[in-house]
Amino acid sequence: MSEVSFEQLLNEEGSLNQIRTGAVVKGTVIGVKENEISLNIGYKADGIVTKNEYTNDSSADLTELVHIGDELEVKVLKVNDGEGQVSLSYKRLAQDRSSKELEEAFENKTVLTAKVTQVLNGGLSVMVDGIRVFIPASLVSDGFERDLNKYSDQEIEFVIIEFNPKRRRIIGDRKQILVERKAAAQKALMERIEEGMIVTGKVKNLTDFGAFIDLGGADGLLHISEMSWGRIESPKKLFKVGDEVEAFIKEIKGEKIALSLKFPDKNPWVNAEEKYAAGNVVTGKVARMTDFGAFVELEPGVDALLHVSQISKEHVEKPSDVLSIGQEVQATVVDFNPEERKISLSIKALEQEEAPAEESEEE
């Protein structure tokens, strides 16, 4: 009996030497409570993992997460917790390993993906296997972000640009990923496109002078003057952000891409000489007025001048005295100049033409 007791004593002593603060040990779950896990770690005393040392989720129920017979790898916090048991941590071991992985990701510039857990005034906080990474607002996007709340609970990609776990300072950068990817996409796009090519994109932004169209790698500018053969008052009346637009590339100048919707085959002046030949009677709407006359839109992109002297057989002081914007008028084409794209109209001439016809009918 004395020999067996001595052997047991030696085994216990050997085990004691292996169990030390900071050591990593494996154990089998022998008991689970809502807030505590008991482990057999092959030591003279059982090991205890509290809920705080298992998870960061304060609402978690350990009986749902762990079961008797499960094997866990844990870190020794104290060989004796004051009650004769070994204090262990599952969470800290995972954090140690995560910290090592983050360090390797920092050194290798590895792209990581994690969910945003908190939106702060100065940036975003993400958790990588229990370790907090802070992404400053200036490094969240490649453009100014007024409201970061849209990233809440979203998974984002980033790289680690500063790793100092002792100071609890681990900084992430999402901006450089976006910049690099945009540069690559822009290069690919510029190599693929050429002037005259028809492209499809989505309206990204609207201004008073035009619309910026996302072509998938670069933006093209669709100037207000290139939106239609007709007159456009405001791009915002024609488009809204997100609209899909098919246009052709009018010009490529360095990294700038100019787009146009004025397709040559839809140029209203192509067949204008036949439609608006002198002597033809046409109908249009008053588009704008000056003191010397009114401009009548015959179709989008084709305006004709109705001189104040040609508005009526009666004397007219100003066009606005007898006409209004949007009013439909009928007149005779008295002159067509295809080189200068100028058309002159006359209501007076039409009235004079109609007058003999009416007299002959009366006779």
Salt bridges, closest charged atoms under 4 A:
GLU53 OE2 - ARG92 NH2 2.76
ASP70 OD2 - HIS67 ND1 3.89
GLU73 OE1 - ARG97 NH2 2.52
ASP96 OD2 - LYS75 NZ 2.72
ASP142 OD2 - LYS182 NZ 2.75
GLU145 OE1 - LYS150 NZ 3.33
GLU157 OE1 - ARG181 NH1 2.60
GLU162 OE2 - ARG169 NE 2.52
ASP219 OD2 - LYS204 NZ 3.14
GLU226 OE2 - LYS250 NZ 2.61
GLU233 OE1 - LYS237 NZ 2.70
ASP243 OD1 - LYS240 NZ 3.28
GLU299 OE2 - LYS275 NZ 2.66
ASP303 OD2 - ARG288 NH1 2.91
GLU317 OE1 - HIS315 NE2 3.36
GLU340 OE1 - LYS342 NZ 3.35
